[in-house]
Amino acid sequence: MPTLSALLLRPAGPRRNDSGPSRHRRALRTAAAATATAALLLPLVATGPPATAAPPPSGELQRAFADAAAAYHVPPSVLLAVGYLESRWDGHGGAPSVTGGYGPMHLTDARTALAEAPHHGEGGEDPRGDGARPWTPVRDRLPQQAAEAPARLRTLDRAAALTGLPGERLRRDAAANVRGGAALLAAEQRRLGLPPSADPADWYGAVAGYSGASDAATAAVFADDVYDVLRGGESRTTDQGQRVTLAADPALRAESAQLDRLGLPAGTPAKGAADGAGRGVECPRTVACEWVPAPYERFGDGDFGNHDLADRPASQRVDYIVVHDTEGSWDTTLKLIKDPTYVSWNYTVRSSDGHIAQHVRTKDVAWHAGNWYVNSKSVGIEHEGFLTAPDAWYTEAMYRTSARLVRYLSHKLGIPLDRQHILGHDNVPGTTAGTVKDMHTDPGPYWDWAHYFRLLGRPFNRTAGPHGGLVTVAPDYDRHRPVYTGCEKAGQTCAPHGSGAVRLHTAPSAGAPLVKDIGLRPDGGDSTTGVNDTGARASTGQRFAVAGRHGDWTAIWYLGQKAWFHNPHARPTALDAKGLVAVPKRRPGGVPVYGRAYPEKAAYPAGVPVQSASPLPYRLLAGQAYAVGGRAAAEYLWAQTFDPAGHKVVRGKDTYYEIQVGHRVGYVRAADVTLRPSGR
């Protein structure tokens, strides 16, 4: 079964130090046992509409919102704003979200989502093609009693009772779904003893209640986000080609005192939560955040887990934030983080309402990235969701609270808000040539990096003319729908869906072979269209040096080769940019690339084994160029003892640069390259 994306927590080694036997197998066994008893875990994939299905006439969904609002005396803007936060008005072809929500209003129906979960066979086939994590068929991981799901995961039944519409229509018909959402909002307003006011300001309590949150802090964050949408307005074309618009109301104020009517416990807003030592959680005040600690305990023969105590940034600078998806439910995730023999990460974000749990303090080192160098210099954030299930969608609520958390961490730790420092787990490099093929691939091509960075306040923009020498990958996520395979079964085509990744070819033609990744396939095998195959893929926000242009095609330097992607003038998939590039010096056989910036041999003190900075299988040739993400400190964290007083940070004199070498970043020694401005 796929467990958390954090499974490849660290390189092989005694503890986390890159040599000798690994505890990885034990972590896998523990994860398998824990997840077998998991609470609600919704389908990894769900069938969308056939590719030939005709979309409804444009404007139909806008009218559906207006009609439903009128029928249930809900302000149309409130209904639109709630729908935007739940789904950005997409219907996802009637497929359920990761938490069992259907349609634009995210009406939840755990029982049906359970019944619709695809079965992948008795052989334990992993539909993601990730052999590094064991796989248990979906049905074996779902509860046998869907009724055990909390009320927030069973709102569709209530909507059916209120509207008289059958559940099937509420799940599959967008207009009916919107009507069900309006009925729920109106019922919540009545429950709170409030009149059906035409003023959006008077619906704050009902909106907070619609979230299904079990505490006031989380409900308030959801409602505040809805009212932010109301003030700012939104307009977009949905996954079914429907243009929906919500006019801005910048002067709108909300009756936030209505929150008290919900009768919910206070919960744990960021400013109030505390860990066992009485310290507040590290979250912005604009999110609801609780402390669910990963244990730091001794167990076994001199072993401990499941993270390392440290003193960052005093001991080591934190350079990265790594975005993961959980490949599991919220409840399962929280169970796993409490296991001292398992892996760890710093935060988890819940899909349904954006609630956040912190598990490891940012000063400590969590085991999440699959690369010890990156672990020791990063914070890991898990998001409830599934790589191979684009229609088990990440909600707007999740994107927004995650973005606020990342902005907060960026300010707190001095991490730049760019794609060279805000990495996906799929951008983390392997540590050695032998580990490249086992690195994780989440959050995958369906994570909307462009939208995420707009929420971070750092949208991707053109920074140069056509001769700037760099390009920033930036396809239109909603319109850009490359074919992927392997979402449900190996070779099976995934349902059409927006994507932030472009595909790379050996020549400027869609019929040309895909470029090869010899790290993934040392035998020289071809890259594929598999959703987990990163061998010929560049993602939104990544910057590459331009290697050539031909008509509507642009070439970039990628893994030591020239790689072409479709970049038409009428609908560009990249933005012209400029910046520093690393040009390899002339070396016999080319310049090596490393997956970690480890110090030179002479830097290691007595008692700390020398760690080999063995190169990855990629060679960069003179005349090529690679976008530079910044200087990388030559450091190695030695953490062998339960008592952090025994930990040491080894620092060397070698200088490295982080570069965008392929889909993943890499490191080159400064002595092997020349830095220069792009475009020269």
RASULDA-V697366 format. One record per residue. N is the residue number from 1. RES is the residue in one small letter. PHI is phi in radians with two decimals (NA if undefined). PSI is psi in degrees with one decimal (999 if undefined). Layout:
n: (N/N)
res: (RES/RES)
phi: (PHI/PHI)
psi: (PSI/PSI)
This chain:
n: (1/2/3/4/5/6/7/8/9/10/11/12/13/14/15/16/17/18/19/20/21/22/23/24/25/26/27/28/29/30/31/32/33/34/35/36/37/38/39/40/41/42/43/44/45/46/47/48/49/50/51/52/53/54/55/56/57/58/59/60/61/62/63/64/65/66/67/68/69/70/71/72/73/74/75/76/77/78/79/80/81/82/83/84/85/86/87/88/89/90/91/92/93/94/95/96/97/98/99/100/101/102/103/104/105/106/107/108/109/110/111/112/113/114/115/116/117/118/119/120/121/122/123/124/125/126/127/128/129/130/131/132/133/134/135/136/137/138/139/140/141/142/143/144/145/146/147/148/149/150/151/152/153/154/155/156/157/158/159/160/161/162/163/164/165/166/167/168/169/170/171/172/173/174/175/176/177/178/179/180/181/182/183/184/185/186/187/188/189/190/191/192/193/194/195/196/197/198/199/200/201/202/203/204/205/206/207/208/209/210/211/212/213/214/215/216/217/218/219/220/221/222/223/224/225/226/227/228/229/230/231/232/233/234/235/236/237/238/239/240/241/242/243/244/245/246/247/248/249/250/251/252/253/254/255/256/257/258/259/260/261/262/263/264/265/266/267/268/269/270/271/272/273/274/275/276/277/278/279/280/281/282/283/284/285/286/287/288/289/290/291/292/293/294/295/296/297/298/299/300/301/302/303/304/305/306/307/308/309/310/311/312/313/314/315/316/317/318/319/320/321/322/323/324/325/326/327/328/329/330/331/332/333/334/335/336/337/338/339/340/341/342/343/344/345/346/347/348/349/350/351/352/353/354/355/356/357/358/359/360/361/362/363/364/365/366/367/368/369/370/371/372/373/374/375/376/377/378/379/380/381/382/383/384/385/386/387/388/389/390/391/392/393/394/395/396/397/398/399/400/401/402/403/404/405/406/407/408/409/410/411/412/413/414/415/416/417/418/419/420/421/422/423/424/425/426/427/428/429/430/431/432/433/434/435/436/437/438/439/440/441/442/443/444/445/446/447/448/449/450/451/452/453/454/455/456/457/458/459/460/461/462/463/464/465/466/467/468/469/470/471/472/473/474/475/476/477/478/479/480/481/482/483/484/485/486/487/488/489/490/491/492/493/494/495/496/497/498/499/500/501/502/503/504/505/506/507/508/509/510/511/512/513/514/515/516/517/518/519/520/521/522/523/524/525/526/527/528/529/530/531/532/533/534/535/536/537/538/539/540/541/542/543/544/545/546/547/548/549/550/551/552/553/554/555/556/557/558/559/560/561/562/563/564/565/566/567/568/569/570/571/572/573/574/575/576/577/578/579/580/581/582/583/584/585/586/587/588/589/590/591/592/593/594/595/596/597/598/599/600/601/602/603/604/605/606/607/608/609/610/611/612/613/614/615/616/617/618/619/620/621/622/623/624/625/626/627/628/629/630/631/632/633/634/635/636/637/638/639/640/641/642/643/644/645/646/647/648/649/650/651/652/653/654/655/656/657/658/659/660/661/662/663/664/665/666/667/668/669/670/671/672/673/674/675/676/677/678/679/680)
res: (m/p/t/l/s/a/l/l/l/r/p/a/g/p/r/r/n/d/s/g/p/s/r/h/r/r/a/l/r/t/a/a/a/a/t/a/t/a/a/l/l/l/p/l/v/a/t/g/p/p/a/t/a/a/p/p/p/s/g/e/l/q/r/a/f/a/d/a/a/a/a/y/h/v/p/p/s/v/l/l/a/v/g/y/l/e/s/r/w/d/g/h/g/g/a/p/s/v/t/g/g/y/g/p/m/h/l/t/d/a/r/t/a/l/a/e/a/p/h/h/g/e/g/g/e/d/p/r/g/d/g/a/r/p/w/t/p/v/r/d/r/l/p/q/q/a/a/e/a/p/a/r/l/r/t/l/d/r/a/a/a/l/t/g/l/p/g/e/r/l/r/r/d/a/a/a/n/v/r/g/g/a/a/l/l/a/a/e/q/r/r/l/g/l/p/p/s/a/d/p/a/d/w/y/g/a/v/a/g/y/s/g/a/s/d/a/a/t/a/a/v/f/a/d/d/v/y/d/v/l/r/g/g/e/s/r/t/t/d/q/g/q/r/v/t/l/a/a/d/p/a/l/r/a/e/s/a/q/l/d/r/l/g/l/p/a/g/t/p/a/k/g/a/a/d/g/a/g/r/g/v/e/c/p/r/t/v/a/c/e/w/v/p/a/p/y/e/r/f/g/d/g/d/f/g/n/h/d/l/a/d/r/p/a/s/q/r/v/d/y/i/v/v/h/d/t/e/g/s/w/d/t/t/l/k/l/i/k/d/p/t/y/v/s/w/n/y/t/v/r/s/s/d/g/h/i/a/q/h/v/r/t/k/d/v/a/w/h/a/g/n/w/y/v/n/s/k/s/v/g/i/e/h/e/g/f/l/t/a/p/d/a/w/y/t/e/a/m/y/r/t/s/a/r/l/v/r/y/l/s/h/k/l/g/i/p/l/d/r/q/h/i/l/g/h/d/n/v/p/g/t/t/a/g/t/v/k/d/m/h/t/d/p/g/p/y/w/d/w/a/h/y/f/r/l/l/g/r/p/f/n/r/t/a/g/p/h/g/g/l/v/t/v/a/p/d/y/d/r/h/r/p/v/y/t/g/c/e/k/a/g/q/t/c/a/p/h/g/s/g/a/v/r/l/h/t/a/p/s/a/g/a/p/l/v/k/d/i/g/l/r/p/d/g/g/d/s/t/t/g/v/n/d/t/g/a/r/a/s/t/g/q/r/f/a/v/a/g/r/h/g/d/w/t/a/i/w/y/l/g/q/k/a/w/f/h/n/p/h/a/r/p/t/a/l/d/a/k/g/l/v/a/v/p/k/r/r/p/g/g/v/p/v/y/g/r/a/y/p/e/k/a/a/y/p/a/g/v/p/v/q/s/a/s/p/l/p/y/r/l/l/a/g/q/a/y/a/v/g/g/r/a/a/a/e/y/l/w/a/q/t/f/d/p/a/g/h/k/v/v/r/g/k/d/t/y/y/e/i/q/v/g/h/r/v/g/y/v/r/a/a/d/v/t/l/r/p/s/g/r)
phi: (NA/-1.34/-1.74/-1.09/-1.11/-1.38/-0.96/-1.45/-1.26/-2.89/-1.20/-1.05/2.83/-1.14/1.13/-2.15/-2.15/1.14/-2.67/1.47/-1.21/-2.06/-1.64/-1.06/-1.07/-1.11/-1.08/-1.10/-1.11/-1.09/-1.08/-1.08/-1.15/-1.18/-1.30/-1.10/-1.89/-1.14/-1.39/-0.91/-2.36/-1.56/-1.01/-1.24/-2.43/-2.62/-1.30/-1.67/-1.22/-1.05/-1.03/-1.57/-1.12/-1.35/-1.21/-1.15/-1.00/-1.06/1.67/-1.16/-1.21/-1.03/-1.16/-1.09/-1.11/-1.11/-1.14/-1.16/-1.08/-1.17/-1.15/-1.98/1.01/-1.88/-0.98/-0.96/-1.12/-1.14/-1.09/-1.11/-1.19/-1.10/-1.08/-1.13/-1.19/-1.38/-2.55/0.97/1.23/-1.38/-1.72/0.95/1.04/1.39/-1.43/-1.40/-1.29/-1.07/-1.86/1.40/-1.60/-2.09/1.26/-1.02/-1.68/0.97/-1.29/-1.65/-2.60/-1.09/-1.10/-1.22/-1.05/-1.09/-1.14/-1.51/-1.05/-1.20/-1.81/-1.77/1.73/-1.34/-1.36/1.31/-1.12/-1.71/-1.22/-1.53/1.20/-1.84/-1.22/-1.26/-2.13/-1.14/-2.23/-2.01/-0.88/-0.90/-1.09/-1.25/-1.84/-1.63/-1.18/-1.38/-2.03/-1.10/-1.13/-1.26/-1.12/-1.14/-1.02/-1.13/-1.81/-2.44/-1.47/-1.17/-1.07/-1.12/-1.11/-1.11/-1.14/-1.31/-1.73/1.35/-1.57/-1.20/-1.00/-1.07/-1.17/-1.11/-1.38/-1.82/-1.75/-1.08/-1.12/-1.15/-1.08/-1.11/-1.09/-1.10/-1.12/-1.11/-1.10/-1.14/-1.10/-1.11/-1.15/-1.16/-1.09/-1.15/-1.05/-1.45/1.28/-1.92/-1.31/-1.33/-1.15/-1.48/-1.57/-0.99/-1.06/-1.53/-1.97/-1.03/-1.10/-1.14/-1.12/-1.07/-1.16/-1.05/-1.09/1.30/-1.11/-1.65/-2.47/-1.17/-1.09/-1.19/-1.07/-1.17/-1.08/-1.05/-1.13/-1.05/-1.17/-1.04/-1.27/-1.13/-1.11/-1.05/-1.24/-1.52/1.27/-2.65/-2.71/-2.78/-1.72/-1.37/-1.15/-1.87/1.32/-1.60/-1.51/-2.17/-2.31/-2.13/-1.20/-1.26/-2.33/-1.09/-1.58/-1.11/-2.06/-1.99/-1.45/-1.18/-1.12/-1.10/-0.98/-1.07/-1.18/-1.23/1.21/-1.56/-1.10/-1.05/1.36/-2.28/-1.08/-0.95/-1.29/-1.92/-1.29/-2.57/-1.54/-1.10/-1.65/1.43/-1.58/-1.20/-1.15/-1.69/-2.54/-1.21/-1.22/-1.58/-2.24/-1.70/-2.47/-2.10/-1.77/-2.13/-1.25/-1.33/-1.29/-2.02/-2.36/-1.36/-2.78/1.22/-1.52/1.20/-1.86/-2.76/-2.94/-2.03/-2.71/-2.06/-1.27/-2.62/-2.47/-1.38/-1.56/-1.08/-1.48/-2.53/-1.22/-1.64/-1.86/-2.32/-2.07/-1.92/-1.61/-2.11/-2.02/-1.36/0.94/-2.97/-1.37/-1.02/-1.10/-1.09/-1.04/-1.21/-1.17/-1.20/-1.18/-1.50/-1.59/-1.16/-1.61/-1.74/-1.51/-2.58/-2.68/-1.52/-2.47/-2.24/-2.01/-1.46/-1.23/-1.14/-2.46/1.37/-1.08/-2.11/-2.07/-1.77/-2.07/-2.28/-1.19/-1.17/-1.33/-1.70/-1.86/-1.48/-1.82/-2.44/-1.65/1.39/-2.56/-1.09/-1.06/-1.22/-0.91/-1.21/-2.22/-2.55/-2.08/-1.88/-2.13/-1.60/-2.13/-1.07/2.96/-2.39/-1.05/-1.57/-2.20/-1.06/-1.64/-1.58/-1.31/-1.37/-1.32/-1.09/-1.03/-1.16/-0.98/-1.22/-1.23/-1.09/-1.11/-1.16/-1.10/-1.15/-1.05/-1.08/-1.15/-1.03/-1.22/-1.14/-1.88/1.26/-1.66/-1.09/-1.58/-2.56/-1.36/-1.50/-2.18/-1.77/-1.81/-1.42/-1.00/-1.31/-1.79/-1.38/-1.35/-1.15/-1.49/-2.45/-1.01/-1.33/-1.74/-0.98/-1.23/-1.74/-1.25/-1.36/-2.13/-1.49/-1.42/1.51/-1.28/-1.71/-1.28/-1.57/-1.11/-1.08/-1.14/-1.05/-1.30/-1.12/-1.17/-1.31/1.38/-2.28/-1.13/-1.42/-2.24/-1.21/-2.10/-2.79/-1.46/-1.14/-1.89/-1.20/1.61/-2.22/-2.31/-1.81/-1.11/-2.80/-1.22/-1.24/-0.96/-1.20/-1.54/-1.44/-2.31/-1.16/-1.33/-2.13/-2.17/1.58/-1.19/-1.93/-2.38/-0.98/1.49/-1.36/-1.23/-1.29/-1.08/-0.97/-2.80/-1.05/-2.62/-1.76/-2.03/-1.89/-1.75/-1.99/-2.07/-1.41/-2.62/-1.32/-2.76/-1.13/-1.53/-1.28/-1.05/-1.27/-1.13/-1.78/-2.07/-1.26/-1.26/-1.30/-2.33/-1.04/-1.42/1.50/-1.11/-1.38/-1.21/-2.26/-1.56/-1.02/-1.11/-1.73/-1.61/-1.65/-1.17/-2.42/-2.48/-2.21/-1.98/-0.90/1.61/-1.29/-1.89/-2.33/-1.37/-1.28/-1.92/2.89/-2.44/-2.65/1.03/-1.56/-2.10/-2.16/-1.85/-2.24/-1.45/-2.63/0.95/1.41/-2.46/-1.53/-2.21/-1.84/-2.35/-1.30/-2.45/-1.16/-1.08/-1.25/-2.50/-1.12/-1.93/-2.65/-2.00/-1.16/-2.58/-2.49/2.85/-1.42/-2.23/-1.79/-1.86/-1.07/-1.34/-1.29/-2.36/-0.99/1.39/1.64/-1.72/-1.35/-2.05/-2.06/-1.66/-2.76/-1.77/-1.54/-1.19/-1.22/-0.96/-1.17/-1.39/-1.42/-1.36/-1.04/1.63/-1.99/-1.03/-1.14/-1.72/-1.35/-1.57/-1.15/-1.27/-1.36/-1.39/-1.71/-2.17/-1.82/-1.77/-0.97/1.71/-1.44/-2.59/-2.42/-1.08/-1.68/-1.57/2.51/-1.35/-1.95/-1.19/-1.40/-2.45/-2.51/-1.62/-1.66/-2.33/-1.81/-1.98/-1.10/-1.42/-1.11/-1.10/-1.53/-1.37/-2.41/-1.86/-1.61/-2.08/-1.96/-1.60/-1.03/-2.03/-2.13/-2.15/-1.37/-2.27/-1.54/-1.48/-2.77/-1.13/-1.76/-1.36/-2.65/-2.26/-2.18/-1.26/-1.02/-1.18/-1.69/-2.36/-2.03/-1.56/-2.71/-1.15/-1.21/1.48/-1.85)
psi: (149.0/129.5/-158.0/150.5/-13.0/2.8/-40.9/70.5/-27.0/160.7/162.4/142.6/160.5/119.0/-121.4/38.3/35.2/17.1/148.6/-167.3/162.1/154.0/12.2/-41.4/-39.6/-40.1/-40.3/-45.2/-40.8/-44.8/-42.0/-43.9/-41.0/-42.6/-22.4/-24.1/22.8/156.6/-162.9/125.0/112.2/172.0/141.2/-32.3/158.1/145.9/130.8/-175.4/153.8/149.1/-24.1/-3.4/133.9/131.6/154.3/158.0/141.4/138.6/-10.7/-39.4/-38.1/-43.1/-35.6/-39.6/-44.1/-44.2/-44.0/-39.3/-41.6/-39.7/-33.1/11.0/42.8/135.0/128.7/-37.6/-37.1/-44.5/-43.1/-42.3/-39.2/-44.3/-37.5/-43.2/-30.4/-38.6/-0.9/30.3/9.9/149.1/-18.1/32.4/25.1/7.8/148.0/151.0/179.2/-25.4/21.3/23.0/145.0/142.3/-179.7/-29.2/3.5/50.7/125.1/139.6/84.0/-38.1/-46.2/-39.0/-38.5/-46.6/-30.4/-5.0/125.9/149.1/128.6/14.9/158.6/-14.6/-1.2/34.3/137.3/110.1/-12.9/-8.3/25.2/89.9/-9.9/-16.5/128.8/156.1/132.4/132.8/146.1/-43.7/-29.5/-15.6/-2.9/148.5/146.2/-14.7/92.4/-24.6/-15.1/-12.6/146.2/163.5/-31.6/-15.4/15.7/43.8/-17.5/-35.7/-41.4/-40.9/-37.5/-42.8/-37.1/-33.6/-20.6/8.0/143.1/152.3/-37.8/-40.9/-40.2/-31.4/-39.3/-26.3/117.0/-41.6/-41.2/-38.9/-43.0/-38.9/-41.0/-39.9/-40.2/-40.4/-40.6/-42.1/-43.8/-39.4/-38.2/-38.4/-42.1/-41.8/-33.6/0.3/28.8/146.5/158.4/68.5/149.3/-6.6/119.4/-27.4/-24.6/7.3/13.8/-45.9/-43.1/-38.8/-43.4/-41.2/-32.4/-28.5/-25.5/9.6/147.6/1.1/155.6/-34.6/-46.2/-40.5/-39.4/-40.3/-43.3/-49.0/-40.7/-38.9/-40.3/-42.8/-26.8/-40.2/-42.6/-42.2/-39.2/-23.0/161.2/155.3/128.8/164.4/126.3/178.1/-13.9/18.8/18.3/124.0/120.5/137.1/136.6/115.5/144.4/146.0/72.4/-23.2/2.0/134.5/153.1/146.6/74.3/-16.6/-18.4/-18.4/-34.0/-26.9/-19.2/-24.4/27.7/152.2/157.4/-35.4/-158.6/77.3/155.7/-37.8/-13.4/-18.5/154.8/151.5/-172.0/-20.6/8.3/11.1/139.8/151.2/156.4/85.7/155.4/158.6/-13.2/10.6/163.6/124.0/130.3/162.8/111.4/89.8/139.9/132.9/142.4/93.7/151.2/144.1/150.5/-161.2/91.2/18.2/161.0/170.4/-179.6/29.0/-178.2/133.9/140.6/-168.3/53.1/145.7/6.1/-39.4/-42.2/141.5/140.8/116.6/-18.3/150.6/127.5/123.4/124.2/163.8/154.3/-26.8/34.6/169.1/168.0/-48.8/-42.3/-42.9/-44.5/-30.3/-42.3/-36.6/-20.0/-0.9/115.6/-16.1/0.5/-172.9/-178.6/165.3/171.1/-39.0/153.9/138.7/129.2/141.0/-44.4/-35.3/4.2/10.9/144.3/138.8/133.8/138.2/-35.4/133.2/151.7/-18.8/-19.4/167.3/111.1/157.2/93.2/-24.6/-14.5/8.1/113.4/-36.1/-45.0/-41.4/-48.6/-11.6/27.8/167.7/133.7/132.1/117.9/142.0/129.4/113.8/-176.9/130.8/-44.3/12.7/74.6/-25.5/0.0/72.7/156.1/126.4/160.2/-34.5/-41.5/-47.6/-43.0/-46.6/-34.6/-43.4/-38.5/-37.2/-44.2/-40.6/-42.7/-47.0/-36.7/-44.7/-43.2/-40.2/-2.5/35.5/124.2/143.1/77.3/170.5/-1.8/-14.3/-21.4/96.4/150.0/158.4/-30.1/-3.2/-4.0/130.0/156.1/159.2/-32.1/171.8/-34.6/-16.3/-7.7/-46.1/-14.6/1.1/152.7/162.5/7.0/156.7/-2.5/-177.0/-7.6/-3.2/130.2/85.0/-37.0/-46.8/-41.0/-43.8/-26.4/-40.9/-29.5/-7.5/17.0/64.0/152.8/121.5/160.7/132.7/5.3/170.6/-171.8/-10.3/20.1/-21.1/-13.9/160.1/144.6/120.3/127.5/65.7/158.8/107.8/-46.7/-37.1/-25.5/110.8/69.9/153.5/130.2/153.3/161.8/14.6/-41.0/-45.5/152.7/127.5/-16.1/135.8/133.4/155.0/142.2/136.8/150.8/149.9/148.4/14.5/144.2/154.2/144.0/132.0/164.1/-12.0/162.4/65.3/138.0/-20.3/-7.0/151.3/155.1/150.1/156.6/151.1/102.5/-13.9/-41.1/-34.6/83.0/-21.4/2.7/13.4/159.7/147.4/159.3/177.5/11.0/140.3/-22.7/2.1/108.4/9.3/-23.8/55.1/137.8/139.9/159.0/132.9/-19.1/139.1/136.8/153.2/135.1/131.4/-7.8/164.6/143.9/103.9/-124.0/18.1/144.5/137.6/143.1/159.1/127.4/114.6/37.1/13.2/165.9/127.0/130.4/139.4/153.2/122.8/65.9/147.6/-37.2/-30.9/76.2/149.1/8.6/157.0/136.8/141.8/172.1/162.3/-169.1/142.8/152.5/121.9/119.6/139.1/164.4/115.3/142.5/123.3/0.1/178.7/134.7/156.2/142.1/154.5/0.2/147.4/75.3/152.4/163.4/161.9/-40.4/-15.0/-15.9/126.1/169.0/138.7/-11.1/111.6/139.3/130.2/125.5/128.4/62.6/137.6/155.9/171.4/10.2/140.5/131.2/131.3/152.4/139.0/-20.4/168.8/147.9/133.3/135.4/128.4/-16.7/174.6/137.2/124.4/135.8/98.5/153.4/125.6/116.5/112.4/83.5/-16.3/151.2/-38.2/116.7/-11.2/-21.2/-3.1/149.1/143.7/117.3/126.0/136.1/177.2/-17.5/146.8/135.5/159.3/137.5/132.5/158.1/90.1/-31.3/-144.0/-29.8/155.6/168.2/179.5/139.2/146.5/138.9/-32.3/-16.7/-6.2/164.3/129.4/138.1/160.4/145.4/163.0/5.1/999)
